[in-house]
């Protein structure tokens, strides 16, 4: 015996097929006005009797949309290749020689990126074979740009991670004065850092990262590339670990 969702699907299929056949034969419709009204009433009655039909249909559409998005992301990741995880000069945390790479696209002012700090720290602590590659992606205004430039400039002095941790745990209202105070507190050469912030190389690195984000069709930060998988938003440690496990199993 067919369940109501199956009956509804069958009705819709018949309507679609009939209309398609009618159009192919040059007719405006395969049903009379009264027949169309009866079909609509059947569908309405089915939805009133069992509203879960609509919920099931929406869930199926969402699942299909997510599947298509995942397939598109995997294809984009494959097309980009090593440039995502092995690009020369990218800041790295965790084990620099780790076999599994987690690429993080983040904005230093993003609250969800900040929320991920302990999650990434736990991942590194629990799995010494993981390396984190940072892709600075300033998308939240001038303060984000200042922060990204400061971090990439600090990298030239070996101070990326220290300044990263300081800015990510401090006020999100990042200004040049805030960066200067943090840099000096950490023992970085502020004069040199300020000059490097305005360098073409630092701007080129930011532009490159934003270009990668566009190719991956990222909708915001944070976003994580693990193997052939893209994880969006502040995810749980278990989800990251599962993605790492999949990548390790696949030899990626």
C-alpha atoms as an extended CHARMM CRD file, in Angstrom:
* protein
*
       252  EXT
         1         1  UNK       CA              0.0000000000        0.0000000000        0.0000000000  PROA      1               0.0000000000
         2         2  UNK       CA              1.3680000000        3.4190000000       -0.9700000000  PROA      2               0.0000000000
         3         3  UNK       CA              1.9360000000        5.9880000000        1.7810000000  PROA      3               0.0000000000
         4         4  UNK       CA              0.5610000000        9.5030000000        1.2970000000  PROA      4               0.0000000000
         5         5  UNK       CA              3.9480000000       11.0540000000        0.3870000000  PROA      5               0.0000000000
         6         6  UNK       CA              4.2830000000        8.4470000000       -2.3470000000  PROA      6               0.0000000000
         7         7  UNK       CA              0.7290000000        9.1290000000       -3.5540000000  PROA      7               0.0000000000
         8         8  UNK       CA              1.4120000000       12.8600000000       -3.6080000000  PROA      8               0.0000000000
         9         9  UNK       CA              4.6480000000       12.3400000000       -5.4970000000  PROA      9               0.0000000000
        10        10  UNK       CA              2.8350000000       10.1230000000       -7.9670000000  PROA      10              0.0000000000
        11        11  UNK       CA              0.1570000000       12.7590000000       -8.4830000000  PROA      11              0.0000000000
        12        12  UNK       CA              2.7500000000       15.4290000000       -9.1050000000  PROA      12              0.0000000000
        13        13  UNK       CA              4.6010000000       13.1310000000      -11.5010000000  PROA      13              0.0000000000
        14        14  UNK       CA              1.4250000000       12.4000000000      -13.4380000000  PROA      14              0.0000000000
        15        15  UNK       CA              0.5540000000       16.0930000000      -13.6240000000  PROA      15              0.0000000000
        16        16  UNK       CA              4.0410000000       16.9960000000      -14.8110000000  PROA      16              0.0000000000
        17        17  UNK       CA              4.1220000000       14.1630000000      -17.3630000000  PROA      17              0.0000000000
        18        18  UNK       CA              0.7070000000       14.9860000000      -18.7090000000  PROA      18              0.0000000000
        19        19  UNK       CA              1.4500000000       18.6830000000      -19.0500000000  PROA      19              0.0000000000
        20        20  UNK       CA              4.7450000000       17.8860000000      -20.7280000000  PROA      20              0.0000000000
        21        21  UNK       CA              3.0380000000       15.5590000000      -23.2020000000  PROA      21              0.0000000000
        22        22  UNK       CA              0.3800000000       18.1620000000      -23.9010000000  PROA      22              0.0000000000
        23        23  UNK       CA              2.9710000000       20.8410000000      -24.6050000000  PROA      23              0.0000000000
        24        24  UNK       CA              4.8670000000       18.4560000000      -26.8820000000  PROA      24              0.0000000000
        25        25  UNK       CA              1.6750000000       17.8970000000      -28.8900000000  PROA      25              0.0000000000
        26        26  UNK       CA              0.9470000000       21.5990000000      -29.1000000000  PROA      26              0.0000000000
        27        27  UNK       CA             -1.9050000000       21.6520000000      -26.5960000000  PROA      27              0.0000000000
        28        28  UNK       CA             -2.1070000000       24.2980000000      -23.8720000000  PROA      28              0.0000000000
        29        29  UNK       CA             -2.9320000000       21.7000000000      -21.2260000000  PROA      29              0.0000000000
        30        30  UNK       CA             -3.4960000000       17.9860000000      -20.7790000000  PROA      30              0.0000000000
        31        31  UNK       CA             -6.3680000000       18.4990000000      -18.3270000000  PROA      31              0.0000000000
        32        32  UNK       CA             -9.6950000000       20.2500000000      -18.3540000000  PROA      32              0.0000000000
        33        33  UNK       CA            -10.3830000000       23.0620000000      -15.8840000000  PROA      33              0.0000000000
        34        34  UNK       CA            -12.4250000000       20.7440000000      -13.6910000000  PROA      34              0.0000000000
        35        35  UNK       CA             -9.7420000000       18.0560000000      -13.7580000000  PROA      35              0.0000000000
        36        36  UNK       CA             -7.0470000000       20.5400000000      -12.7180000000  PROA      36              0.0000000000
        37        37  UNK       CA             -9.2510000000       21.7870000000       -9.9070000000  PROA      37              0.0000000000
        38        38  UNK       CA             -9.8040000000       18.2150000000       -8.7090000000  PROA      38              0.0000000000
        39        39  UNK       CA             -6.0700000000       17.4810000000       -8.7040000000  PROA      39              0.0000000000
        40        40  UNK       CA             -5.3500000000       20.6680000000       -6.7450000000  PROA      40              0.0000000000
        41        41  UNK       CA             -8.0190000000       19.7210000000       -4.2230000000  PROA      41              0.0000000000
        42        42  UNK       CA             -6.5140000000       16.2410000000       -3.8100000000  PROA      42              0.0000000000
        43        43  UNK       CA             -3.1220000000       17.8030000000       -3.0800000000  PROA      43              0.0000000000
        44        44  UNK       CA             -4.6330000000       20.2920000000       -0.6390000000  PROA      44              0.0000000000
        45        45  UNK       CA             -6.5410000000       17.5820000000        1.1940000000  PROA      45              0.0000000000
        46        46  UNK       CA             -3.4100000000       15.4380000000        1.4280000000  PROA      46              0.0000000000
        47        47  UNK       CA             -1.4290000000       18.3180000000        2.9340000000  PROA      47              0.0000000000
        48        48  UNK       CA             -4.1930000000       19.1150000000        5.4280000000  PROA      48              0.0000000000
        49        49  UNK       CA             -4.4800000000       15.4820000000        6.4660000000  PROA      49              0.0000000000
        50        50  UNK       CA             -0.7370000000       14.9570000000        6.7730000000  PROA      50              0.0000000000
        51        51  UNK       CA              1.3220000000       18.2080000000        6.9630000000  PROA      51              0.0000000000
        52        52  UNK       CA              4.4690000000       16.0950000000        7.3240000000  PROA      52              0.0000000000
        53        53  UNK       CA              4.3160000000       15.6080000000        3.5440000000  PROA      53              0.0000000000
        54        54  UNK       CA              5.4020000000       19.2090000000        3.0860000000  PROA      54              0.0000000000
        55        55  UNK       CA              8.0550000000       18.9050000000        5.7840000000  PROA      55              0.0000000000
        56        56  UNK       CA              9.4220000000       15.7750000000        4.1360000000  PROA      56              0.0000000000
        57        57  UNK       CA              9.5010000000       17.5110000000        0.7760000000  PROA      57              0.0000000000
        58        58  UNK       CA             11.3620000000       20.5220000000        2.1890000000  PROA      58              0.0000000000
        59        59  UNK       CA             13.8290000000       18.2520000000        3.9850000000  PROA      59              0.0000000000
        60        60  UNK       CA             14.4670000000       16.3460000000        0.7780000000  PROA      60              0.0000000000
        61        61  UNK       CA             15.0460000000       19.5830000000       -1.1240000000  PROA      61              0.0000000000
        62        62  UNK       CA             17.4400000000       20.8530000000        1.5520000000  PROA      62              0.0000000000
        63        63  UNK       CA             19.3510000000       17.5740000000        1.5750000000  PROA      63              0.0000000000
        64        64  UNK       CA             19.6500000000       17.6680000000       -2.2070000000  PROA      64              0.0000000000
        65        65  UNK       CA             20.8340000000       21.2860000000       -2.0960000000  PROA      65              0.0000000000
        66        66  UNK       CA             23.4480000000       20.4340000000        0.5600000000  PROA      66              0.0000000000
        67        67  UNK       CA             24.6290000000       17.4640000000       -1.4940000000  PROA      67              0.0000000000
        68        68  UNK       CA             25.0420000000       19.6420000000       -4.5790000000  PROA      68              0.0000000000
        69        69  UNK       CA             26.9310000000       22.2740000000       -2.5430000000  PROA      69              0.0000000000
        70        70  UNK       CA             29.2470000000       19.6060000000       -1.1240000000  PROA      70              0.0000000000
        71        71  UNK       CA             29.9220000000       18.2110000000       -4.5840000000  PROA      71              0.0000000000
        72        72  UNK       CA             30.6920000000       21.6910000000       -5.9270000000  PROA      72              0.0000000000
        73        73  UNK       CA             33.0190000000       22.4340000000       -2.9860000000  PROA      73              0.0000000000
        74        74  UNK       CA             34.8670000000       19.1350000000       -3.4560000000  PROA      74              0.0000000000
        75        75  UNK       CA             35.3350000000       19.8880000000       -7.1450000000  PROA      75              0.0000000000
        76        76  UNK       CA             36.6640000000       23.3820000000       -6.3690000000  PROA      76              0.0000000000
        77        77  UNK       CA             39.0560000000       22.0100000000       -3.7410000000  PROA      77              0.0000000000
        78        78  UNK       CA             40.3450000000       19.4250000000       -6.1910000000  PROA      78              0.0000000000
        79        79  UNK       CA             40.8110000000       22.0670000000       -8.8940000000  PROA      79              0.0000000000
        80        80  UNK       CA             42.8070000000       24.3290000000       -6.5760000000  PROA      80              0.0000000000
        81        81  UNK       CA             45.0480000000       21.4720000000       -5.4910000000  PROA      81              0.0000000000
        82        82  UNK       CA             48.1710000000       22.1150000000       -3.3750000000  PROA      82              0.0000000000
        83        83  UNK       CA             47.7350000000       25.8870000000       -3.4840000000  PROA      83              0.0000000000
        84        84  UNK       CA             45.2760000000       25.5300000000       -0.6060000000  PROA      84              0.0000000000
        85        85  UNK       CA             47.4310000000       23.5940000000        1.8240000000  PROA      85              0.0000000000
        86        86  UNK       CA             51.0050000000       23.9140000000        0.5420000000  PROA      86              0.0000000000
        87        87  UNK       CA             51.2600000000       27.5120000000       -0.6380000000  PROA      87              0.0000000000
        88        88  UNK       CA             54.6810000000       28.9530000000        0.1890000000  PROA      88              0.0000000000
        89        89  UNK       CA             54.6850000000       31.4470000000        3.0180000000  PROA      89              0.0000000000
        90        90  UNK       CA             51.3220000000       30.5870000000        4.5850000000  PROA      90              0.0000000000
        91        91  UNK       CA             51.3280000000       30.8570000000        8.3970000000  PROA      91              0.0000000000
        92        92  UNK       CA             51.1550000000       27.4310000000       10.0160000000  PROA      92              0.0000000000
        93        93  UNK       CA             50.2120000000       26.1750000000       13.4940000000  PROA      93              0.0000000000
        94        94  UNK       CA             50.2820000000       22.7060000000       15.0010000000  PROA      94              0.0000000000
        95        95  UNK       CA             52.7600000000       20.2740000000       13.4880000000  PROA      95              0.0000000000
        96        96  UNK       CA             54.4360000000       21.9570000000       10.4780000000  PROA      96              0.0000000000
        97        97  UNK       CA             55.2330000000       18.4870000000        9.1160000000  PROA      97              0.0000000000
        98        98  UNK       CA             51.8330000000       17.0010000000        9.9320000000  PROA      98              0.0000000000
        99        99  UNK       CA             50.3270000000       14.7220000000        7.3060000000  PROA      99              0.0000000000
       100       100  UNK       CA             46.7910000000       16.0990000000        7.6910000000  PROA      100             0.0000000000
       101       101  UNK       CA             46.1760000000       19.7700000000        6.9460000000  PROA      101             0.0000000000
       102       102  UNK       CA             43.2700000000       21.8750000000        8.1470000000  PROA      102             0.0000000000
       103       103  UNK       CA             43.0430000000       25.1100000000        6.1600000000  PROA      103             0.0000000000
       104       104  UNK       CA             41.2620000000       27.8660000000        8.0660000000  PROA      104             0.0000000000
       105       105  UNK       CA             39.8160000000       30.8970000000        6.2980000000  PROA      105             0.0000000000
       106       106  UNK       CA             39.1730000000       33.3990000000        9.0620000000  PROA      106             0.0000000000
       107       107  UNK       CA             38.6840000000       37.0440000000        9.9330000000  PROA      107             0.0000000000
       108       108  UNK       CA             40.4670000000       38.2900000000       13.0500000000  PROA      108             0.0000000000
       109       109  UNK       CA             37.3290000000       40.2010000000       14.1350000000  PROA      109             0.0000000000
       110       110  UNK       CA             34.8340000000       37.3990000000       13.4220000000  PROA      110             0.0000000000
       111       111  UNK       CA             33.1300000000       36.2370000000       16.6480000000  PROA      111             0.0000000000
       112       112  UNK       CA             32.6430000000       32.7140000000       15.2890000000  PROA      112             0.0000000000
       113       113  UNK       CA             36.3250000000       32.4860000000       14.3620000000  PROA      113             0.0000000000
       114       114  UNK       CA             37.1950000000       33.5660000000       17.8840000000  PROA      114             0.0000000000
       115       115  UNK       CA             34.8740000000       30.9250000000       19.2750000000  PROA      115             0.0000000000
       116       116  UNK       CA             36.8640000000       28.3130000000       17.3620000000  PROA      116             0.0000000000
       117       117  UNK       CA             40.1770000000       29.0910000000       19.1120000000  PROA      117             0.0000000000
       118       118  UNK       CA             39.7860000000       26.4770000000       21.8670000000  PROA      118             0.0000000000
       119       119  UNK       CA             38.3720000000       23.9620000000       19.3820000000  PROA      119             0.0000000000
       120       120  UNK       CA             41.4180000000       24.2130000000       17.1250000000  PROA      120             0.0000000000
       121       121  UNK       CA             43.7220000000       24.1250000000       20.1520000000  PROA      121             0.0000000000
       122       122  UNK       CA             42.0170000000       20.9260000000       21.3130000000  PROA      122             0.0000000000
       123       123  UNK       CA             42.3190000000       19.3880000000       17.8390000000  PROA      123             0.0000000000
       124       124  UNK       CA             46.0600000000       20.0670000000       17.7720000000  PROA      124             0.0000000000
       125       125  UNK       CA             46.5050000000       18.7620000000       21.3050000000  PROA      125             0.0000000000
       126       126  UNK       CA             44.6290000000       15.5380000000       20.5790000000  PROA      126             0.0000000000
       127       127  UNK       CA             46.1650000000       14.8930000000       17.1560000000  PROA      127             0.0000000000
       128       128  UNK       CA             49.8840000000       15.7410000000       16.8010000000  PROA      128             0.0000000000
       129       129  UNK       CA             49.7730000000       14.8400000000       13.1020000000  PROA      129             0.0000000000
       130       130  UNK       CA             47.6210000000       17.8700000000       12.2270000000  PROA      130             0.0000000000
       131       131  UNK       CA             48.8880000000       21.1340000000       10.8000000000  PROA      131             0.0000000000
       132       132  UNK       CA             46.7480000000       24.2670000000       10.6350000000  PROA      132             0.0000000000
       133       133  UNK       CA             47.2070000000       26.6150000000        7.6920000000  PROA      133             0.0000000000
       134       134  UNK       CA             45.8880000000       30.1410000000        8.2340000000  PROA      134             0.0000000000
       135       135  UNK       CA             44.2740000000       32.0320000000        5.3730000000  PROA      135             0.0000000000
       136       136  UNK       CA             43.6700000000       35.6000000000        6.5500000000  PROA      136             0.0000000000
       137       137  UNK       CA             40.3870000000       36.7170000000        4.9850000000  PROA      137             0.0000000000
       138       138  UNK       CA             39.4570000000       40.2420000000        6.1080000000  PROA      138             0.0000000000
       139       139  UNK       CA             35.7900000000       40.7240000000        5.2080000000  PROA      139             0.0000000000
       140       140  UNK       CA             34.4000000000       42.6100000000        8.2020000000  PROA      140             0.0000000000
       141       141  UNK       CA             35.5740000000       46.1180000000        7.4810000000  PROA      141             0.0000000000
       142       142  UNK       CA             38.6590000000       48.2970000000        7.9480000000  PROA      142             0.0000000000
       143       143  UNK       CA             39.5300000000       46.8300000000       11.3500000000  PROA      143             0.0000000000
       144       144  UNK       CA             39.7430000000       43.3730000000        9.8060000000  PROA      144             0.0000000000
       145       145  UNK       CA             42.0810000000       44.6550000000        7.0930000000  PROA      145             0.0000000000
       146       146  UNK       CA             44.3390000000       46.2980000000        9.6750000000  PROA      146             0.0000000000
       147       147  UNK       CA             44.4100000000       43.0710000000       11.6960000000  PROA      147             0.0000000000
       148       148  UNK       CA             45.1930000000       40.8680000000        8.6960000000  PROA      148             0.0000000000
       149       149  UNK       CA             47.9690000000       43.1630000000        7.4950000000  PROA      149             0.0000000000
       150       150  UNK       CA             49.4470000000       43.3290000000       10.9880000000  PROA      150             0.0000000000
       151       151  UNK       CA             49.4720000000       39.5430000000       11.3220000000  PROA      151             0.0000000000
       152       152  UNK       CA             51.1310000000       38.9640000000        7.9680000000  PROA      152             0.0000000000
       153       153  UNK       CA             53.6510000000       41.6910000000        8.7460000000  PROA      153             0.0000000000
       154       154  UNK       CA             54.3380000000       40.1190000000       12.1530000000  PROA      154             0.0000000000
       155       155  UNK       CA             55.0230000000       36.8250000000       10.3890000000  PROA      155             0.0000000000
       156       156  UNK       CA             58.1960000000       38.4150000000        8.9720000000  PROA      156             0.0000000000
       157       157  UNK       CA             59.4240000000       38.7710000000       12.5390000000  PROA      157             0.0000000000
       158       158  UNK       CA             58.3510000000       35.3040000000       13.6090000000  PROA      158             0.0000000000
       159       159  UNK       CA             55.4980000000       36.7920000000       15.6100000000  PROA      159             0.0000000000
       160       160  UNK       CA             52.4050000000       35.7110000000       13.6750000000  PROA      160             0.0000000000
       161       161  UNK       CA             51.0640000000       33.2280000000       16.2220000000  PROA      161             0.0000000000
       162       162  UNK       CA             51.7220000000       35.4720000000       19.2040000000  PROA      162             0.0000000000
       163       163  UNK       CA             49.9800000000       38.4530000000       17.6370000000  PROA      163             0.0000000000
       164       164  UNK       CA             47.2210000000       36.1930000000       16.3230000000  PROA      164             0.0000000000
       165       165  UNK       CA             46.4340000000       34.9460000000       19.8240000000  PROA      165             0.0000000000
       166       166  UNK       CA             46.5880000000       38.4630000000       21.2710000000  PROA      166             0.0000000000
       167       167  UNK       CA             44.2710000000       40.0240000000       18.6890000000  PROA      167             0.0000000000
       168       168  UNK       CA             41.8430000000       37.1000000000       18.6150000000  PROA      168             0.0000000000
       169       169  UNK       CA             41.3730000000       37.1850000000       22.3880000000  PROA      169             0.0000000000
       170       170  UNK       CA             41.3190000000       40.9780000000       22.6800000000  PROA      170             0.0000000000
       171       171  UNK       CA             38.7240000000       43.5430000000       21.6850000000  PROA      171             0.0000000000
       172       172  UNK       CA             37.2800000000       43.0730000000       18.1940000000  PROA      172             0.0000000000
       173       173  UNK       CA             37.5790000000       46.8430000000       17.7140000000  PROA      173             0.0000000000
       174       174  UNK       CA             40.9740000000       46.5820000000       16.0570000000  PROA      174             0.0000000000
       175       175  UNK       CA             42.7620000000       49.8060000000       15.1760000000  PROA      175             0.0000000000
       176       176  UNK       CA             46.3550000000       50.6560000000       14.3690000000  PROA      176             0.0000000000
       177       177  UNK       CA             46.7660000000       51.9030000000       17.9420000000  PROA      177             0.0000000000
       178       178  UNK       CA             45.5600000000       48.5510000000       19.2880000000  PROA      178             0.0000000000
       179       179  UNK       CA             47.9440000000       46.6770000000       17.0090000000  PROA      179             0.0000000000
       180       180  UNK       CA             50.8420000000       48.9250000000       18.0240000000  PROA      180             0.0000000000
       181       181  UNK       CA             50.1820000000       48.3810000000       21.7290000000  PROA      181             0.0000000000
       182       182  UNK       CA             49.9720000000       44.5970000000       21.3100000000  PROA      182             0.0000000000
       183       183  UNK       CA             53.0250000000       44.4420000000       19.0610000000  PROA      183             0.0000000000
       184       184  UNK       CA             55.1540000000       46.3980000000       21.5050000000  PROA      184             0.0000000000
       185       185  UNK       CA             53.8900000000       44.3160000000       24.4180000000  PROA      185             0.0000000000
       186       186  UNK       CA             54.9660000000       41.1820000000       22.5490000000  PROA      186             0.0000000000
       187       187  UNK       CA             58.4050000000       42.5880000000       21.8190000000  PROA      187             0.0000000000
       188       188  UNK       CA             57.8860000000       43.0700000000       18.0740000000  PROA      188             0.0000000000
       189       189  UNK       CA             59.6000000000       45.8820000000       16.1640000000  PROA      189             0.0000000000
       190       190  UNK       CA             56.7220000000       48.2840000000       15.6390000000  PROA      190             0.0000000000
       191       191  UNK       CA             58.5140000000       50.5300000000       13.1440000000  PROA      191             0.0000000000
       192       192  UNK       CA             59.3350000000       47.5680000000       10.9540000000  PROA      192             0.0000000000
       193       193  UNK       CA             55.8780000000       46.0300000000       11.4030000000  PROA      193             0.0000000000
       194       194  UNK       CA             54.1260000000       49.2780000000       10.4360000000  PROA      194             0.0000000000
       195       195  UNK       CA             56.2340000000       49.5240000000        7.2820000000  PROA      195             0.0000000000
       196       196  UNK       CA             55.5880000000       45.8920000000        6.3520000000  PROA      196             0.0000000000
       197       197  UNK       CA             51.8340000000       46.3540000000        6.8320000000  PROA      197             0.0000000000
       198       198  UNK       CA             51.8820000000       48.7220000000        3.8700000000  PROA      198             0.0000000000
       199       199  UNK       CA             53.9560000000       46.4530000000        1.6520000000  PROA      199             0.0000000000
       200       200  UNK       CA             52.7610000000       45.1530000000       -1.6950000000  PROA      200             0.0000000000
       201       201  UNK       CA             53.6520000000       41.6150000000       -0.6360000000  PROA      201             0.0000000000
       202       202  UNK       CA             51.2810000000       41.6860000000        2.3330000000  PROA      202             0.0000000000
       203       203  UNK       CA             48.4640000000       43.1250000000        0.2040000000  PROA      203             0.0000000000
       204       204  UNK       CA             49.1410000000       40.4990000000       -2.4660000000  PROA      204             0.0000000000
       205       205  UNK       CA             48.8160000000       37.7300000000        0.1230000000  PROA      205             0.0000000000
       206       206  UNK       CA             45.4470000000       39.0680000000        1.2730000000  PROA      206             0.0000000000
       207       207  UNK       CA             44.2070000000       39.4420000000       -2.3040000000  PROA      207             0.0000000000
       208       208  UNK       CA             45.3110000000       35.8820000000       -3.0410000000  PROA      208             0.0000000000
       209       209  UNK       CA             43.3940000000       34.5210000000       -0.0530000000  PROA      209             0.0000000000
       210       210  UNK       CA             40.2660000000       36.4300000000       -1.0110000000  PROA      210             0.0000000000
       211       211  UNK       CA             40.5930000000       35.0280000000       -4.5260000000  PROA      211             0.0000000000
       212       212  UNK       CA             40.7090000000       31.4940000000       -3.1350000000  PROA      212             0.0000000000
       213       213  UNK       CA             37.6180000000       32.2310000000       -1.0430000000  PROA      213             0.0000000000
       214       214  UNK       CA             35.7360000000       33.3570000000       -4.1450000000  PROA      214             0.0000000000
       215       215  UNK       CA             36.7280000000       30.2150000000       -6.0400000000  PROA      215             0.0000000000
       216       216  UNK       CA             35.4500000000       28.1220000000       -3.1440000000  PROA      216             0.0000000000
       217       217  UNK       CA             32.3030000000       30.2910000000       -3.0230000000  PROA      217             0.0000000000
       218       218  UNK       CA             32.7210000000       30.8630000000        0.7020000000  PROA      218             0.0000000000
       219       219  UNK       CA             29.8020000000       32.7300000000        2.2250000000  PROA      219             0.0000000000
       220       220  UNK       CA             31.6500000000       33.9210000000        5.3200000000  PROA      220             0.0000000000
       221       221  UNK       CA             34.0680000000       32.9950000000        8.0660000000  PROA      221             0.0000000000
       222       222  UNK       CA             35.2270000000       30.7210000000        9.4760000000  PROA      222             0.0000000000
       223       223  UNK       CA             35.5270000000       28.0320000000        6.8200000000  PROA      223             0.0000000000
       224       224  UNK       CA             37.7050000000       24.9230000000        6.9380000000  PROA      224             0.0000000000
       225       225  UNK       CA             39.0970000000       22.7930000000        4.1540000000  PROA      225             0.0000000000
       226       226  UNK       CA             40.0340000000       19.2990000000        5.3360000000  PROA      226             0.0000000000
       227       227  UNK       CA             41.0260000000       16.8920000000        2.5970000000  PROA      227             0.0000000000
       228       228  UNK       CA             38.2970000000       17.1890000000       -0.0350000000  PROA      228             0.0000000000
       229       229  UNK       CA             35.7230000000       18.4840000000        2.4290000000  PROA      229             0.0000000000
       230       230  UNK       CA             34.5820000000       22.0370000000        3.1940000000  PROA      230             0.0000000000
       231       231  UNK       CA             33.1870000000       22.8310000000        6.6430000000  PROA      231             0.0000000000
       232       232  UNK       CA             31.4660000000       26.1750000000        7.0940000000  PROA      232             0.0000000000
       233       233  UNK       CA             30.9490000000       28.1090000000       10.3110000000  PROA      233             0.0000000000
       234       234  UNK       CA             31.8690000000       27.3740000000       13.9080000000  PROA      234             0.0000000000
       235       235  UNK       CA             31.8410000000       23.5710000000       13.9510000000  PROA      235             0.0000000000
       236       236  UNK       CA             32.2010000000       21.1560000000       16.8330000000  PROA      236             0.0000000000
       237       237  UNK       CA             35.4790000000       19.4180000000       17.6280000000  PROA      237             0.0000000000
       238       238  UNK       CA             33.9060000000       16.0490000000       16.7860000000  PROA      238             0.0000000000
       239       239  UNK       CA             33.0290000000       17.2600000000       13.2830000000  PROA      239             0.0000000000
       240       240  UNK       CA             36.5750000000       18.4700000000       12.6880000000  PROA      240             0.0000000000
       241       241  UNK       CA             37.9940000000       15.1990000000       13.9960000000  PROA      241             0.0000000000
       242       242  UNK       CA             35.6700000000       13.2200000000       11.7390000000  PROA      242             0.0000000000
       243       243  UNK       CA             36.8020000000       15.2320000000        8.7140000000  PROA      243             0.0000000000
       244       244  UNK       CA             40.4470000000       14.6990000000        9.7020000000  PROA      244             0.0000000000
       245       245  UNK       CA             39.7770000000       10.9830000000       10.0410000000  PROA      245             0.0000000000
       246       246  UNK       CA             38.1850000000       10.8380000000        6.5790000000  PROA      246             0.0000000000
       247       247  UNK       CA             41.1190000000       12.7090000000        5.0430000000  PROA      247             0.0000000000
       248       248  UNK       CA             43.6010000000       10.4010000000        6.7480000000  PROA      248             0.0000000000
       249       249  UNK       CA             41.7240000000        7.3180000000        5.5560000000  PROA      249             0.0000000000
       250       250  UNK       CA             41.6310000000        8.6870000000        2.0150000000  PROA      250             0.0000000000
       251       251  UNK       CA             45.3360000000        9.4960000000        2.1460000000  PROA      251             0.0000000000
       252       252  UNK       CA             44.7390000000       13.2000000000        1.5290000000  PROA      252             0.0000000000
